[in-house]
Amino acid sequence: MSQEPRVSPESNDAPAAVPPPPRPDFDSWGKRGEAWERGWAITGIVFAFLFNVIPGWFALRAYRRWQRGERKRPTGLIVFGILATAMSIVGSLLMGMGGYEGY
């Protein structure tokens, strides 16, 4: 049987304290912003690509800069995502209720 060596309290040979492990990154998906901000920003990017390719690339660039921490919250993307979603819902409802009769 092996016994652990005894270290006297006066001795300087005590084992060094091991630092605690680093905290895990719980927000590894995006690192910046709240979930609702990310959701509306991504919705804004999708609608920007649906309307035209050039605004979609600008939107994607702004989102990536925000994720890297190079700019503040992309308020324009968030607002565009909310408005585009609302317009698509209202448009779908109007078309479904006969508000749009076509040509």
C-alpha positions in Angstrom: 0.0 0.0 0.0 1.3 3.4 -0.9 0.5 6.4 1.2 0.5 9.9 0.0 3.4 12.0 1.3 2.5 14.2 4.2 3.3 17.8 3.8 3.7 19.9 6.9 1.9 23.2 7.0 5.2 25.0 7.6 6.8 23.5 4.5 7.0 25.5 1.2 6.8 22.3 -0.7 3.1 22.3 -0.7 1.5 21.6 -4.1 0.6 24.7 -6.0 -3.1 25.6 -6.2 -4.5 24.6 -9.6 -6.5 27.5 -11.1 -10.1 26.8 -11.9 -10.9 25.9 -15.5 -12.2 28.7 -17.7 -16.0 29.3 -17.7 -17.7 27.7 -20.7 -19.1 30.1 -23.3 -22.8 29.6 -22.9 -23.6 32.1 -25.7 -21.5 30.3 -28.3 -24.0 30.7 -31.1 -23.6 34.4 -31.5 -21.5 35.9 -28.8 -23.3 39.3 -29.3 -26.8 40.4 -28.7 -29.9 38.9 -27.4 -31.8 36.1 -29.1 -34.6 38.4 -30.3 -32.1 40.8 -31.8 -30.4 38.0 -33.7 -33.7 36.6 -34.8 -35.0 39.8 -36.2 -31.6 40.7 -37.8 -31.5 37.3 -39.6 -35.1 37.9 -40.7 -34.1 41.2 -42.1 -31.2 39.6 -44.0 -33.6 37.0 -45.5 -36.1 39.6 -46.6 -33.3 41.8 -48.0 -32.1 38.9 -50.2 -35.7 38.3 -51.3 -36.2 41.9 -52.3 -32.9 42.2 -54.1 -29.4 40.7 -53.9 -27.4 43.9 -53.3 -29.3 44.9 -50.1 -28.9 41.3 -48.9 -25.2 41.5 -49.2 -25.1 44.8 -47.3 -27.3 43.4 -44.6 -25.2 40.3 -44.3 -22.0 42.4 -44.0 -23.6 44.5 -41.3 -24.7 41.4 -39.4 -21.3 39.8 -39.5 -19.6 43.0 -38.3 -22.1 43.1 -35.4 -21.3 39.5 -34.5 -17.5 40.3 -34.5 -18.1 43.3 -32.2 -17.0 45.9 -34.8 -20.3 47.8 -34.8 -23.2 48.5 -32.6 -26.6 46.7 -32.8 -27.9 46.6 -36.3 -31.1 48.5 -35.6 -31.9 49.0 -39.3 -31.8 45.2 -39.9 -34.0 44.6 -36.9 -36.6 47.2 -37.9 -36.5 45.9 -41.5 -37.0 42.4 -40.3 -40.0 43.4 -38.2 -41.6 45.5 -40.9 -41.0 43.0 -43.7 -42.6 40.3 -41.6 -45.6 42.4 -40.8 -46.0 43.4 -44.4 -45.8 39.8 -45.6 -48.4 38.7 -43.0 -50.8 41.6 -43.8 -50.3 41.0 -47.6 -51.1 37.3 -47.2 -54.2 38.0 -45.2 -55.4 40.6 -47.7 -54.8 38.2 -50.6 -56.6 35.4 -48.7 -59.6 37.6 -47.9 -60.1 38.7 -51.4 -58.5 42.1 -51.0 -56.3 41.4 -54.0 -58.1 40.4 -57.2 -55.2 40.5 -59.5 -55.3 41.6 -63.2 
